[in-house]
Amino acid sequence: VDLIRAKKMAGRAVLFAGPPGTGKTALAMAISADLGPKVPFCPMVGSEVYSSEVKPTAVLMENFRRSIGLRIKEVKEVYEGEVTELTPAETEDALGGYGK
């Protein structure tokens, strides 16, 4: 923790490996909590990364987005341009076909 605060370990990651129940997650959570609320803790499970349904890079990118607080709800195309004229069209139905 002191190395991270002194910025001698910035931009690096730590991988804890070992059998279940040895405190790897607890240690990582304690380090993250000690560094403050701006340091994210995003646990990953090996079965997530090596799933046959999703590519490993997609899982890693999602965890990276989660760690920086980025949420992508949907992707939309945005068209840029300038509206030069609007022509209203009158219909018999006041709702224009929408609603009842």
Rosetta blueprint (number, residue, H / E / L):
1 V L
2 D H
3 L H
4 I H
5 R H
6 A L
7 K L
8 K L
9 M L
10 A L
11 G L
12 R L
13 A L
14 V L
15 L L
16 F L
17 A L
18 G L
19 P L
20 P L
21 G L
22 T L
23 G L
24 K H
25 T H
26 A H
27 L H
28 A H
29 M H
30 A H
31 I H
32 S H
33 A H
34 D H
35 L H
36 G L
37 P L
38 K L
39 V L
40 P L
41 F L
42 C L
43 P L
44 M L
45 V L
46 G H
47 S H
48 E H
49 V H
50 Y L
51 S L
52 S L
53 E L
54 V L
55 K L
56 P H
57 T H
58 A H
59 V H
60 L H
61 M H
62 E H
63 N H
64 F H
65 R H
66 R H
67 S H
68 I H
69 G L
70 L L
71 R L
72 I L
73 K L
74 E L
75 V L
76 K L
77 E L
78 V L
79 Y L
80 E L
81 G L
82 E L
83 V L
84 T L
85 E L
86 L L
87 T L
88 P L
89 A L
90 E L
91 T L
92 E L
93 D L
94 A L
95 L L
96 G L
97 G L
98 Y L
99 G L
100 K L
